Amino acid sequence: MPPKAYRRKLDIRTGRVDMSHGAGGRAMAQLIADIFHVALDNPWLRQNNDQAAFDIAAGRMVMTTDAYVISPLFFPGGDIGSLAVHGTVNDIAMAGAQPLHLSASFILEEGFPLADLQRIADSMGAAARAAGVCVVAGDTKVVERGKADGVFISTTGIGIVPAGLALSADKCRPGDVVILSGSIGDHGVAVMSKRQNLTFDTEIVSDSAPLHGLVAAMVAAGGHALRAMRDPTRGGLAATLNELAQQSGVGFVLQESALAVKPAVAAACELLGLDPLYIANEGKLVAIVAPDAAGDLLRTMRGHPLGCDAAIIGQVVADEHRFVQMTTGFGGGRMVDWLSGEQLPRIC
């Protein structure tokens, strides 16, 4: 626990972040003790060091880093705190790895309500505990009013890859199968509907969720057949497949009829002039797998709560142009090109 000199409690209900909370003195120690240490409590944070020391199992490690600047900070199905955990865990999981620990850096704007900060920290702590990871180190900075947008969070995560598993974006081969774990567009449309104060008959909720449990089941069932995995966040499924096509030197052909889009999401996209293929997801994955194991992997995914709506949506083809194409529901074809500009800004 922090020294007793820090024990005067913050006024969480009405208090706000001020410049002293980032100045390195008593106020900063109080902020960290009363909000972050309580919300993210674990043995490493309790040591009050500037770093975390821990043992790891032998094997290949993966490491990722990310930043979260979403607007609004709170949205149906989550907030910036839970999103920061889920997004970092998922980046690790896409290597087939088991996430171990995270670090988090908070940039706070002067005047930000302490009640909202506590809500974000509590959400982050709950998400970490649910995912079985700890936020073992962190940092806090405060900037002047108007120099940020409430809260920005940067994270780093590490994990361990099972022996013999080496997924990579350059391993897709013609004939491989493309599997998507569920519906697309949920996160981006949930955020946009909140931002624009749009209401629908059915509430649209973000799909933000940690995917490492689903990935572990997939690796156990057929890790040898997995070529690459990605979580289609910014730029959506379209950007993800174009990246894979460029890195592997192949093309993709998708079947529009196999893509799941929830009716409320489809209606919102039509209203807003958006294409679900380009909208961010925070709880879905796309897997490129060898064709002879696709059926078994699909059944495994459908047996997991986060993959119950998984479907084969296309295949890898030889294509020197590295195009992503889609056969439409009417039997025609269309190009699924890179996103031009930014369809939905500040989405993650």
SULSUL-V791488 format. One record per backbone hydrogen bond with DSSP energy under -1.0 kcal/mol. NH is the residue of the N-H (numbers start at 1). CO is the residue of the C=O. If there is no record, write none. Layout:
nh: {NH NH}
co: {CO CO}
//
This chain:
nh: {6 7 12 15 17 21 22 23 29 30 31 32 33 34 35 37 39 40 46 48 62 64 66 68 71 75 78 80 83 84 85 86 87 88 89 90 91 92 93 94 95 96 97 98 100 102 103 104 105 106 107 108 109 110 111 112 114 117 118 119 120 121 122 123 124 125 126 127 128 129 130 131 133 136 139 141 143 147 151 152 153 154 155 156 157 158 159 160 161 165 168 171 175 176 177 178 179 180 181 184 188 189 190 191 192 193 194 195 196 198 206 209 215 216 217 218 219 220 221 222 223 225 226 227 228 230 233 236 238 239 240 241 242 243 244 245 246 247 248 249 250 251 252 253 254 255 256 258 259 266 267 268 269 270 271 272 273 274 278 279 281 286 287 288 289 290 293 297 298 299 300 301 302 304 307 310 311 313 314 315 316 317 322 325 326 327 328 331 334 336}
co: {3 4 10 11 112 18 19 20 25 26 27 28 29 30 31 32 35 36 42 45 159 157 155 153 346 78 75 73 79 80 81 82 83 84 85 86 87 88 89 90 92 93 92 160 158 134 156 137 154 139 152 141 150 143 17 109 15 113 114 115 116 117 118 119 120 121 122 123 124 125 126 127 128 102 104 106 108 144 149 107 68 105 66 103 64 101 62 98 60 162 227 168 316 173 289 314 287 311 285 260 280 185 186 187 188 189 190 191 192 193 76 282 211 212 213 214 215 216 217 218 219 222 223 288 288 286 231 233 277 235 236 237 238 239 240 241 242 243 244 245 245 317 323 315 325 313 327 255 256 262 263 264 265 266 267 268 269 269 275 276 232 230 179 228 177 225 290 293 294 295 296 297 298 301 304 307 180 178 178 253 176 251 319 252 334 254 332 328 326 324}
//
